[in-house]
Amino acid sequence: MRLGLGLGLGRAGAVDRRWLASLVEAMEQAARPEARNVPCDISLISAAAAHLARPAPTFTHCGSAYSLRN
């Protein structure tokens, strides 16, 4: 499966594609029945819930963390 879009993004695009390919692979592994049947540690669930309960960063001191010029 090829994830590239043929946009000629250079090195940054290659890094993005590797990251995306790793993410897709991890999600495919997590979707397998043998992985889904394993119970999750309650401390991991609590840590994830605490992380998601925090407010999102606003980046008001320097604008957005992302730029259209990347």
C-alpha positions in Angstrom: 0.0 0.0 0.0 1.5 3.3 -1.0 0.5 6.3 1.1 2.3 9.0 -0.8 0.3 11.6 -2.8 2.9 12.4 -5.3 3.2 16.0 -4.2 7.0 16.1 -4.2 7.3 17.2 -0.6 11.0 16.5 -0.1 12.5 15.3 3.1 9.7 16.7 5.3 7.1 14.9 3.2 9.1 11.7 3.6 9.1 12.0 7.3 5.3 12.7 7.3 4.8 9.6 5.1 6.9 7.4 7.5 4.9 8.7 10.5 1.6 8.1 8.7 2.7 4.6 7.6 3.7 3.8 11.3 0.3 5.1 12.5 -1.6 3.0 10.0 0.4 -0.1 10.9 -0.2 0.5 14.7 -4.0 1.0 14.0 -4.1 -2.2 11.9 -2.3 -4.1 14.8 -4.8 -2.7 17.3 -7.7 -3.7 15.2 -6.8 -7.4 15.1 -9.1 -9.6 17.2 -6.3 -11.1 19.3 -5.2 -7.6 20.3 -8.8 -6.3 20.9 -9.5 -9.2 23.3 -6.7 -8.3 25.7 -8.0 -6.3 28.6 -6.5 -2.8 29.0 -4.7 -1.8 32.2 -6.9 0.5 34.3 -4.0 2.8 35.0 -3.6 3.4 31.3 -7.2 4.2 30.9 -7.1 6.6 33.9 -3.9 8.3 32.4 -5.6 8.7 29.0 -8.8 10.2 30.6 -6.7 12.6 32.7 -4.7 13.7 29.6 -7.9 14.3 27.5 -9.5 16.2 30.4 -6.8 18.9 30.3 -7.6 22.0 28.3 -6.1 22.2 24.8 -3.1 24.6 24.3 -4.1 27.9 22.7 -0.7 29.1 21.4 -1.8 32.7 22.0 1.8 34.0 22.5 2.9 33.0 19.0 -0.2 32.1 17.1 -0.8 28.7 15.8 1.6 25.8 16.2 1.2 25.1 12.5 1.9 27.2 9.5 0.9 27.2 5.9 4.5 27.8 5.0 5.8 24.4 6.3 
